[in-house]
Amino acid sequence: MIYIVLYLIAVVLANLSVGAFGPAATIINAFLFIGLDLTSRDRLHDRWQGKNLSLKMALLICTGSILSWALNSSTGPIALASFVAFAVAASVDTFVYQQLGHYPRWLRVNGSNLPSAAVDSLIFPTLAFGNFLLPVVLGQFLAKSTGGFVWSLIFRLADKQDVELTTLRVESMQHEEF
């Protein structure tokens, strides 16, 4: 559930800030928010695999766009561009992530983030601003790829802490039984 909430908050904040500040906000958003979205999408992919993955991902992407529009209707074009870019990028991400299935998780996450970041970086600003802006496209791609990598490290550290806490709890409970 936490990854769904993180995903939606990141999408909405990214869309609203682009609506307020224009193309200049996209590079910062790409690192902070879209890198988070790309990486949390892979977490959800693992959890939803075989459980209506495509439908759930489509609903999540749609929900993020609708929330963005509902909070500020003037961000309609941004929310629509976000929806299209995320839908196409999610398809690319899912395909690549599955192809990398036998590799370690960190490699699957970052390996699928690169092509999905490229697709998203090309589609979003072009649709949102009605123009191909090469510096924005390149800047977004670098920021999303780097941000996704940083978020993958943060999630990996969080996983290790969860495992350590769970191990401590189990050991404590076993110790109490004796």
Secondary structure, DSSP 8 states (H G I E B T S, - for coil): -HHHHHHHHHHHHHHHHHHHHGGGGHHHHIIIIIHHHHHHHHHHHHHHTTSSHHHHHHHHHHHHHHHHHHH-GGGHHHHHHHHHHHHHHHHHHHHHHHHTTTS-HHHHHHHHHHHHHHHHHHHHHHHHHSS--HHHHHHHHHHHHHHHHHHHHHHHHHHHHHHHHHHHHHHHHHHHH-
